[in-house]
């Protein structure tokens, strides 16, 4: 029985590894991220070079537009932290509560 258990365990680990690799591939595709929406930390986005500062939130600047994965997002509104669990397509939630949209 131990050999069967070890083989089953190895098969399960192999399947999980393949799933993780598949997910990593999808998450590195900007088109997929755009179609699904994304939740990121502030350090993962960068302001557009010409973006103006339109306000502050949580002690940091809010930029009119930012770049993420080569796509330009424009500021839409401030949302509660719970919004990150229902991000829609074309939305970029930047923690702790900035919502940006892309075309």
N, C-alpha and C positions, 0 to 999 in steps of 0.2 A: 504493500500500500504506500510506503514512503516514496517509491519511485514514481508512482502515478501522481501523488500529491505534488512532488517536485516538478513534474512535467506540466501539471495543470497550473501551478504557480508561475512557472516560466512563460507559459502561453498567455496568461493574464497580464503579466508584466510587458510582454511583447505587444499586446494589443493596446495597452495604456500608452506605451512609448509611441506607437504609430499615431494614436489620437492626439497626443501632445504635439508631435511633429506636424500633423495636419493643421492643427489650430495655429501654431506658430507661423506656418506658411500663409494662412488666410489673414492673420493679424498684421502681417508685414505688407499686405497688398492695399495701397491707398483706396482703390475702388471699393474693396470690401468694407474698409473702415468707414468710408463715406456712406455706403448703403446701410450700414448697421448703426452708425453713431459711435462715439467714443467717450471714454472717461479718462482723463489724464491729470497729472499734477502740473502745477505752474512751471516747474523746471523742464517739462517736456515740450513746451511751446515757445516760440520766439516771436517777438513783435515784428510786423512787417517794417521794412526800413523807413517807409514814409508814414507809418501809423502815428496818429496823434494820441496823446493821453487824454481820455475823455472823463476821467474821474479816478476815484480810489475806492478800494474795497478791502477790508481786512488789513489795512495798513500798507497796501501795495497798489501800484498803478493799474488802471484798466486801460488797455489799448483798444483803439477802434477796430484793428484787425491784427490777426496773428497767423503764423504758419504752423502747420502740423503735417508731417509726412508729405511735404511738398505742396500741400493744398492751402489756399487762403480761406480763412474764416473771418467773418465780421461779427462784432459784438452785437448781441441781441438783448440780453437782460441778465439781472442777478436772480438766481433761483435758490431755493433752500437745498441744503445738502442731500436731502432724501430724493431729489430729482435725479441724481446719478443712477438710480435703479430703474428709471423709465426713459432713458435717453432715446430719442427717435432718430431715424435716418437723417443724415446731413447735419446733425447736431454734434457739437463738441463741448462737453462739460469739463470745465477747468476748475479743479478743487481750489478753494472750498465752496464755490457757488457761482462761477461765471459761465454763462451760456453763449456760445458762438455758433453761427450758422455758415454753411457753405452752399454754393449754387449747385 
